[in-house]
Structures are given as structure tokens and as C-alpha cells.
Amino acid sequence: MIFQQILLDIFLKLNNERTVSSAYHLLRGKRSGQTIQDVGIFSLHAYFSLLPKLTRQKFDGFVQLFAENGYLQMDDAGYYSLTSRGIEQARKGVPCTFDSWHYRGNEHIFYERLSLIVQALSHQSANIKAFIPIQRDEGIQYFARQFLLRHQYQSGALQVLLLQEITNSLEALAVTEEQRELLINRLTGVDLPGFTWQQLAYQAGRAEMDSQLLYISALHNWLGHIEHYPYLADIAQQLRISMPLTDSAYQTAKLFQQGLSLQQIASKRNLKQSTVEDHLVELAMNDITFPIEHFVNQEELVQVNKAVLSYATKKLKVLREALPHLSYFQLRLALARGGN
Amino acid sequence: MLEQALQKHFGYTSFRTGQKEVIEQLLAGRDVIALLPTGMGKSMCYQLPAYLLDGPVLIVSPLLSLMQDQVDQLKQFGEKRVVALNSFLTAEQKRYALHFLHQYRFIFASPEMLMQPQVKERLRAIRLGLIVADEAHCISQWGFDFRPDYLRLGEIIPKHNKPPILALSATATQTVLQDIERYLHMQSPFYFLHSVNRPNIHLAKRFFQQKDDKINWILEHVQTTDGPGIIYTQSRSKTETLSMALLERGIAAAAYHAGKEAEDRQFIQQQFLVGKLEWIVATNAFGMGVHKGDIRQVIHEFMPANIANYMQEIGRAGRDGQPAVATLLYADGDEQFSQFIVTEDLPKMQHIEHYLANGDHPMRMLDAGEISETAFRVLHYWMQQESSEAVQKRLQQMEMDKYKAVHEMLQIVQATDCMRERLVNYFGQQLAEKTPNCCQNCGLVFEEILSAKQTVEEPEKILTWQERLQRILLSSLR
């Protein structure tokens, strides 16, 4: 199962240093300092906010299954450790790639826009004036209407242009034929209703969740390669997250760029110093040009990297004991950079 | 001429049963209670008057999916002045809608929305042309889907210059009809009661000893007789497993329940409509808004909670007037399960205690997940109306009523005389004439009604994704 492999991959990357819950928060895309820092420290960008609607019940079911299969052991505090069997299974890898960090569920907005536009164009070619829109969200409906007007759909040429763009871009994409089919089979048109997840999964002999994951993977790949296709790029507008920060971290970033010190930012924003530190770590993680040398020098960075290797851990507590002259804040900055 | 108006606004040349009578009375300013079967053009009773009366028509509809369906329908006729006031609106959308409320032709609203002070105030300031209570049986606690907020609909009916009121329902007993008349303050309303009998739906039943035998019967039955059809079952997981079993036998089937994604629900409805699906395995969430005339079979894998539900669900078959069969499956002890299900959603005695313990913040019970939303709605309403002792009595009574309803349904199952006659009598009507192949007890030969399973057609050519996309976008070039 693909989902199983993803979950094992996350546990492998978290290196037995976090609770099982942190994997859950990661998949749901919890916007907390801890989760976001974990993304950087353990290189988990692919999975942040991959499944915003995942239920705890379902997640726990899989963890339970792992325990039963002897893939991992749990302790009372919620920490886990992968067994050699679990590690072996995890190393079999995940059969598709994701870029959740930059889309965070927005890939679904792209598809909702696209499917409504396609449905409308289908009815236009069949000369049917009214239909029940496949998307109920008024924001999506507004977008689709504006798109059609902007590109003079009345001329009747948009169908062919969009057909070419979709066909060409999908053919050039490094995804499987099954994934291309998933994308097109979820579209709906006159006399050609879309297929349900139950149907698609049944045809492929997969679990519904796995078909959905392959579909999301295909969407991430597609979105990453459509900038040269003007109509598709227009449909995808403003969905890629270029500065993926929490709002509060964004405010801190602005003040930092104006040259305020950590203490000044804390007092001006009426925040605890530790909170501002969280923000700066988040910044460092997202922006490789962030000047961490304000806080840690080159020599100290080298020391941290060596310690991570020799102790085979990214646990702050262990690193702090090995490098007592560095603060937790400095260690986290160093790790954030290491993650990129 | 009403027919001309009908042609002009909707493109139909003639009225269906009851529509004209109801509309004439409304235009003359009289209140109307109309009992019309679903799918027989109930909505036209207010849709056409909206173009002939001054002022917007307010339609109170307790079921969100139904409301959406009716809004879609009107939009398909090209009507733009439609608004639906429900909990899906954002604050911004709601402000806009309320500001321009008087300019709409159709205002749909849920009962809960109606009770919000700002909505109430706005509605009072407008001169409405007509007030419609859709699914009006929900107003009566004797109706099968009682909605307490619906009771307060009376509060928004103006005392002076009262517009006519139209109450619509497909299933209402005499008691329910009386409740509707009273709660809506109707003045000697005109009654249009369509016969609840659907002569082209033949009523079958089958008895089993084991529950599993029902499933085996279904699997055998769908392989030997033709659909399209609906199989009603009681749980979401059962819709999934049963539909899988059908798929594995090469039958085009799909599961349908309220837990499915909105898009999947639409895909299923569309596929069913264009004939790509033969069987839908569904919870009672399926049916509303399904406008398919040629449904030949409805199978109940379990016993419905009451007769009204049963009638509504079998009523989805044979809307084209052609013969159809409704088969009810019963295994020993099924009624115990039904009793459990029907009282599950009722508030219990301990909920009254918790309600009191939470003082001014009873909503905390909901947040804590102690009580379902439906149960809370009922409890909250009555706790505001009367003492906790009285509510306690009332809850006991409700439980008894639900049991009684299950029992009434069980009697239909166990009866040895005409099922049709019993059902029609239950709604206070008389059976005018007998139908051949009437029901299981009168004698019913499946083969005379259902066609045998057609030899499997050549499976449709599977399109490549490129071909499919091309067909969707360039459908005119097919």
C-alpha cells in the first residue's frame, strides 16, 4: 500500500526522535512551530499537508497495524522506534513523488477550477445552455466564469486549445499512464460522467486511498510543469505557495528585514523571545539566503554538522550536551540550514 | 390562461395532476395543503405562481440537499433571481443576500435560518407573494422527520395582508395534516390530496431465517433480472461491501451514502441517469433530487423505520408510469435492529441531566460530542418550552411513537391480506381499484413484470485518456 510506505518513510526520516503524533500533524499540515521545524530538520517537505482531512482514527489504525506487523514498537509517552523489519520495509520506498510543501491542498483547488471549466466547455460544444455545476463552491464558480470570459469562450476555440495543452503537458510529464488516466477520469462532461474513487480503485485493484494519493502526486507533478502552458498556468494562478510562512512569522520577517534585533522584535510585537526565535528558525528553513551567521558562525556550523553525524541524531538535547557552548536557538538554526 | 404562462416560463404545454387546481387556489389568495407524490411536479405548484404574483416567494425547506436541488432546477430554467439562505453562506454572502432580498423571485431558507433575528426582521419588511412550507410533514412531531424549528414558522407569517400559504408533502397521515393546518395558522385551506397509491409499483416481499440469506438472494436476483434499481440498506459500510460483491459479479453497481465526496455523489447520479450504472446500493441518503424515470426495481435489504419512509423510497421506482417492483426483504428479528436504529437519534434521559448541568451553555454538550446534532435540536427546543419533567415525559412518548412506527411497518411485512390496501388505508385513503399482480399476498408473478437479465452487451470500448478528454471537450464532433 502506498499510504503505508509514505507513513513508514516519515517514521524513518523522523529517526525515532519524535512521537507518532508528529507524523499525523505533518500529514494534516498543522501550522505550529514544532511541525514546521520538523519539516526542515528531517527533510519532510514532500508530505507537509498531504492529507489535510486525514482522521486520527484512520491514522491510528495504520500505526496499530504497523505494531501488529512488527514494523515498530511504541512506548507509553507516544514515542516509537522502527524495528529492523520496519526499516527494511520503509527502504522499499514510495512509488510516487509529492511536493506538498508548495501546494498544501491547493492542488485540489486547481482541479476544481479545471473540472468546472472543462464541464462548461463540454456543454458549450454540445450546445447545451444549462447544467448542474460539478463544483458547488461559489469561489470556484466565480473563477471559472471569469476564466471563460477572459479567454473569449464564445469564439468556440478554447476547447481545442485547452485539449492541446492538457494532452501535451500530460504526455511530457514523468508520471505513469495510470496517473494520467486518473486525472482525466475524474473529469466530467456531457454524457461522460466522471468515475468515483470506488470505481477507479476497483479497476486498478487498489485501495481508494492509494488511488487518491497517486492522483495527488500526479497533480503536484503537473502543477510543477505547467508554466509554459498559458491556459493551464492561468488556471493554476496563485496556488503555489512561494513564501510558506505562518502569518505571525511573516510579520517577524518584515521587522527583521528592517534591521530590528531579536529583542527589539519581541518587545515591539509583544511576544516572548522564544516565539520570535521560532519565527527566525522558520525563516531560515524557508530561505537559504537568510543570514544565520548573525547568530551562529561558520565554525559552530561545522561543529553541529559533525555532532549530528557522530551521534547519528538530530535530538536537540543530545546535541546540546555535546556542544554546551551553543544555545538551543543556535542549534535549531544550524539544523534548519542543514535540512536544505 | 395558466397554460400559456406555463409554456412561456417553463416550456411545458400541459399541467400534471393537481398542479392547476393548486395554482388556481393560490392565485385566488387561498391557503392550500397539497399532498402530491415526489417526482410528480410538486415544485411547479409554487414555481409558476412566482411569475404571476407580486412579491418574492419564500420557500422553507428543511432538507439542505433538496433545497440545493430545487435551486439548481430553477437555474436550469434560466432563472437568476434565486437565493438559498442556509448555513453554507459566508457572512459576506449572507449580508449581500439579505440586502437585496426583496429583489429575488425565489427565496429558499432553512427553518433554522428563518429564526435568526436579522433574517426574520428582513423578511417582515418585505411583502411576500407566497409562503411555501416544503416537506411540511416535518412540522408535526408525528411526521417522520420532525424539525422543531419548523414549528416556529408561524412567527414569520404576517398578521395583516397575509400572503397565501402552501404546504407541500408527499407523505402525511390525517394527524399530520391537521398539525400542518394548525401550526401554519391556515384559514380553511383548500386540500388537494393525490392518491398515495402507485398502481404501477408491484409490492413483493421475501422472508428469510438468516440475515446472510438476504444478501445471497440479492446477488442471485440481480444476476437474473434487469434494473435499473436501487438497493436500500441501513449502514454506510454495508453499501460498500454489497456494491463490491455486485462489482465482482460483473454488475455495474456503486455505493452511495452521505459520507461520499460531493463529486462522487454527483458522478453516481449522472452515471445512473445516463444508464452507465445498473444498481445503486444506498443508505436512505439517496433519492432526493434523483430525477430518473425508468427505475424498475427498489429492494429493501432491511425494514424501513416506518411506513412513510417505505412509501417514499419505493415511490422512486416507475415514475415513467411503466411497471416496477418493490421488494422488501425480511429476516427474523429485523425489527429489533430497526428499533435500535430509530431511537439512536433521540435524546436520552441522561441528556436532560447534562443539559441542566451545563446551565447557560447547553451547546457545550454538542462540542463535547455527547449528543448528536439532531437529538440536541429536539432537546434544546423542548427544554426552552417546558419543564424538564414534561420534556422527560415527552421523550418517553417519542420513543414509544418510534417503536409504534416500527411495529406498524412490521405489520405490513407480516400481513397476509393485501399490502397495497393496508398502505393506502394507513394514509386515510381508500383503494379505488385492484391492480393485477398487486402484491405478494394478492399474488405476484415476477416474470410478468420484470424482464429477465439481458445477455450482457458488448462492454463499452474503453477509451484512452486522450480519447476521453477529446470526447468531453469536443462533444459536438462526436
Chai-1 contact restraints between the chains, C-beta under 6 A:
chainA,res_idxA,chainB,res_idxB,connection_type,confidence,min_distance_angstrom,max_distance_angstrom,comment,restraint_id
A,L121,B,L473,contact,1.0,0.0,6.0,A-B,restraint_1
A,S122,B,I472,contact,1.0,0.0,6.0,A-B,restraint_2
A,S122,B,S475,contact,1.0,0.0,6.0,A-B,restraint_3
A,S125,B,L474,contact,1.0,0.0,6.0,A-B,restraint_4
A,S125,B,S475,contact,1.0,0.0,6.0,A-B,restraint_5
A,S125,B,S476,contact,1.0,0.0,6.0,A-B,restraint_6
A,A126,B,S475,contact,1.0,0.0,6.0,A-B,restraint_7
A,A126,B,S476,contact,1.0,0.0,6.0,A-B,restraint_8
A,A130,B,Q76,contact,1.0,0.0,6.0,A-B,restraint_9
A,I132,B,D72,contact,1.0,0.0,6.0,A-B,restraint_10
A,I134,B,Q266,contact,1.0,0.0,6.0,A-B,restraint_11
A,Q159,B,L473,contact,1.0,0.0,6.0,A-B,restraint_12
A,Q159,B,L474,contact,1.0,0.0,6.0,A-B,restraint_13
A,L163,B,L473,contact,1.0,0.0,6.0,A-B,restraint_14
A,T167,B,Q466,contact,1.0,0.0,6.0,A-B,restraint_15
A,R180,B,W465,contact,1.0,0.0,6.0,A-B,restraint_16
A,E181,B,W465,contact,1.0,0.0,6.0,A-B,restraint_17
A,I184,B,W465,contact,1.0,0.0,6.0,A-B,restraint_18
A,I184,B,R468,contact,1.0,0.0,6.0,A-B,restraint_19
A,I184,B,L469,contact,1.0,0.0,6.0,A-B,restraint_20
A,L187,B,I472,contact,1.0,0.0,6.0,A-B,restraint_21
A,G189,B,I472,contact,1.0,0.0,6.0,A-B,restraint_22
A,V190,B,S475,contact,1.0,0.0,6.0,A-B,restraint_23
A,D191,B,V274,contact,1.0,0.0,6.0,A-B,restraint_24
A,L192,B,R471,contact,1.0,0.0,6.0,A-B,restraint_25
A,L192,B,I472,contact,1.0,0.0,6.0,A-B,restraint_26
A,P193,B,F267,contact,1.0,0.0,6.0,A-B,restraint_27
A,P193,B,Q270,contact,1.0,0.0,6.0,A-B,restraint_28
A,P193,B,Q271,contact,1.0,0.0,6.0,A-B,restraint_29
A,G194,B,F267,contact,1.0,0.0,6.0,A-B,restraint_30
A,T196,B,D264,contact,1.0,0.0,6.0,A-B,restraint_31
A,T196,B,F267,contact,1.0,0.0,6.0,A-B,restraint_32
A,Y202,B,L247,contact,1.0,0.0,6.0,A-B,restraint_33
